[in-house]
Amino acid sequence: MKSYTLFDGLRVALESESTAAAAHFDAELLPHGADAGGERQEIFFRETAVLSGGGGAVGSPDRARLKFVKGAPQFTLDGDRMLVRAWNGARASLPLVMGDRTVVEFEPEMPPAFLFNTLFPPLLRRHLCREGKALLHASAAEVDGRAKVFCGWAHAGKTSSLLGTLRDGGRYLGDDKVVIDREGRIHPCLLRLNLFGYNFEQHPWLVKRAFRPARYHWLSWWNRRAQGALHRPWNKGPLRGGWESVEYLTKTGLHNRYRPDELGIPVADAPVPLGTFHVLAPLPELELGDLARRLRSVNDEEDFLQKRMQPAADFLHGAAPLFEGGADEERLIAEALANAGKIAYGSG
């Protein structure tokens, strides 16, 4: 069994025969440290040979198997738990009521990426609230002893802004997920950077650190050529299908997740007081309470349990609030932002 300690009071454990799952969890969580023991809250992922069939279901199993139809998985009620079907047909079982110890059971074929990238972040969000911390959909780096945070909607430019700060000597605090406490300190959330081809185009200093240059230029050239072909109206039928395959394969080849040390990026090793908080959106200056409410809405949008599982639970089970800490989260964010040196709006 693998187990890790995160932040002040959380243990994450994995019990699985899958070497792929173990490698995935190690890559993401070992930088936080192995299990330090003691009494802690726990998120426990446990492989189970066979999960029950459950009762009523919503969603189509055929659509659930389409990896990129993320908005239409299949959910099945199983007593006080909900079964979630991933794109390959494997299922995970989550409790409708989550306490200090949350057990997630999953079938052996469950993709590790679905466990960690889809299910883990919303579970982490719920546990952090009990520690007096909040998970923000943001990226952050330490600059001269203060945290520079970039927060916004998906594809607002958080990672690109972070990479620019890291290029100029900043130390990594988190990409896409940032942990903030009530006093306005940013805690290192050392999950891997999630980089796409456009990140490397905008930041060529990363290319040699992540690729053999010849491979990168070959993938980029074919990706640009495929995108150009797909914009031509006469590319239809089998020809278009061929270019779509080229575009998908090259885009996938350019996308990967990297530990900061794999890219030669230094990391912060302790909580850092909040400096500048950048909101990457064309908003007017807002009261802290209003800004905290809007940041919570971004969290809800990125929260698989809130966005997808909650409606299924309400339909199949009745009222079963999967996250009751929204008001507390808003207050905590507002209190934390009161300690910011500056709150800026617009581009990073």
MODA-V614041 format. One record per helix or strand of 2 or more residues. SS is the DSSP state (helix for helix, strand for strand). FROM is the first residue (numbers start at 1). LEN is the number of residues. Records with the same first field share a line. If there is no record, write none. Layout:
SS = FROM-LEN / FROM-LEN
//
This chain:
strand = 2-5 / 10-6 / 41-7 / 57-2 / 74-5 / 81-5 / 91-5 / 101-6 / 133-4 / 138-6 / 146-6 / 171-4 / 178-4 / 185-3 / 193-3 / 256-3 / 272-8 / 342-4
helix = 19-14 / 61-4 / 112-18 / 158-10 / 197-6 / 204-7 / 213-18 / 237-18 / 260-4 / 288-15 / 304-14 / 326-12
//
